[in-house]
Amino acid sequence: MIALTLLGTQMQDVLMEPYAGLVLGMDVAATTQLTMFWGLGALAAILVSGLVLIPWLGLARLYRLGIVLLMPLFAGVVLAGMLQQPLLLQRCVLGLGLSTGLAAASLLAQTVDFTSTQSAGLLLGVWGLGFQLGRALANLLGAGLVDGLNHLTGEVALLAYGGAFAIECAFLIGALLLFRRLRVGAASVVNEA
């Protein structure tokens, strides 16, 4: 579930700037700002999640909310390319950051809930390592997918990148399906033993 979440949320990191340049004709300064919009959204969502949303919605609802919000935002990214609307792309990227932040805050809080005082450092270290490896794999897979889809579509950038964003959504759907089967309470009982 965590791997699929990372693939579904982090592949865009390596794709968004070239997509904006190739499909929307944005210059380097404008495409670089997309990372800023995403980062601001993620940071704001993590902060608000910790202060308000986790106590109010709970971890499971917050995770589902973050993942469900991502899918129409990816559609909006593709629509921005079709309509040649850089402002729409910027807003969608900000939304992607917000939604990713919601899901990330929930996943990290669930990891903390799963730990005991004896295993907290080890489990959080493993989570951090897994997160970084997941990001690296997402970047590698994203770039490989776009290259392959570019070849299949005859170098039509909108189709290649749109296909990669659709595959990210498929990963997110897989993560949601696996999340439904997750039983954190059962793991807590084992952890206390």
N, C-alpha and C positions, 0 to 999 in steps of 0.2 A: 504494500500500500504506500509506504513512504517513497519507495523507488518510483512508482508510477506518478505519485504527486510531484516529485522533483522533475521527472521527465516532462510532465504536463505543464509545469509552471516555469521551468528554467530553460527549456529549449529556445524560447523566444529571445533570450539574452544575446545569443550570437546571431540571431536572424533579423531582429527589428531594425537595426541601423542600415544594413545593406538593403533590406526591403524598402525602407523609406527612400533611400537614394535611388535604387533601380526602378521602383514602381511609381513613386510619387515625385521623383526628380528633386528631392530635397537636398540642399547642400550639406557639407560635412558638419558645419556648426549646428544646423538644425537637427540633423540625425543624432548628433552627440547629446543634444538636450533631451532626447527621448529617454536616455538612461537616467537623467536627472528626474524626469517626471515619474518614471517607474520607481526609483529609489525613494522619492518623497512620499509616494503613495504607500509603499511597503512600510516605511518608517512610521508614518502616521497611523496606519492600521495596526501595527504591532503595539504602539503606545496606547491607542484607544482600546484595543483588545484587553491589554493588561489592566487598565484602569476601570473599564466599564463593561465591555462586551462579554468577557469570560464569566464574570460573576452573574451577569444578567441572562445570557443565552446558554451558557454551559459550553463545554469543550466540543461535544459532538455536533451540536447545532452550528457553532461557529465554524467548524471545519467544513461542514456541508455547505454553509452559506458562501464561504470563500470559493469553494470549488464550483458551485453552481453559477456564481456570478462570472466566473472566468469564461465560460463557454460563449455566451452572447458577446462578450468583449472581444474575443478572437474573431467572431463573425464581423464585428464592427471594424476591426483592423483590416480585414479583407475588403469590406465595403468602402472604407476610406481609400483604399487603393483603386478600387473600381471607379469611384466618383472623383478621384484626384483631390481629396480633401485633407490636407496636412493637419488642420485644426482638429478634425474628427479623430485622426490618428493619435494626436497628442492626448486628447481626452481619453481615448480607449487605453492608451499605454498607462496613463495615470490610474485608470480603473483597474488595469491588470496588476499594477503595483499594490493598490489597496486590497484587492481580492487575494493576491498571493500572500500579503501580510497577514490577513485574517487566517488563512489556512496554516501558515507557518507558525503563528502564535499558538494556535490550537495544538499543532503537532508537538511543539516544544513543551507546552504545558502538560500534554498527555504523557510525554516522556518523563517529565519531572514527577508527575503523579505515580508513575509506574515504579519509580526507584524507591529504594530503602536507604536509610542512612549509611549502611555498610557498602552499598553498590552505587551510590549517587555519582561519584566522580568517574568511575569506570563507564557507567551507562551513558552519561552525558558526553564523555570523551568519544565513545563509540558512535553516538548520535552525530557529533560534530564531524567525525571522520566520514561517516556515511553520507552526511549532507554535502561535504566538499567533493567526495567521489561521485555522488549523484549529479552535482552541478557539472563536473568535468565530463561525465558520460552524456549528459543532456546537451552540452555544447558540441561534443563530437558527433553525436547522433543527429542533432539538428543540422549541422553543416553537411554531413553525409546525405541526409534525406533531401536537402535542397539541391545538392549536386546531382543526385540520382533523378529527382523529379524534373530538374532542368533538362536533363538528357531526354527523359521520356516526353516532355511537353514541347520539345523543339526550342528550348531556351526562352519560353514565355514565363517571365519572372513572376507575374501575378499568379499564374497557375501553380508554379513550383512552390512559392512561399505560401500561397493559400492552402495547398495540399499539406505542407508541413504544419501549418497552424491547425488544420483539421485533425492531423495525427496527434497533435498535442491534446486536442479535445477528447480523442479516443482514449488516450492515457488517463485523462481526468475521469472519464466515465468508468474506466477500469478501477481507478482508485476509489471512487464512490462505492462501487459494487463490493470491493474488498472491505471497505470501511464498515459496510452494513454487517459483515460477518465478524468483525472484531469484537471481542468480549474482554474489555479492560478489567471488569470486575473479577473475572475468572483469573486473570493474571495477577491481580492484587492479592487474592487468597493464596496463590502459590508463593508469591513474594513474601508474605508474612510468615510462612511456615519455616 
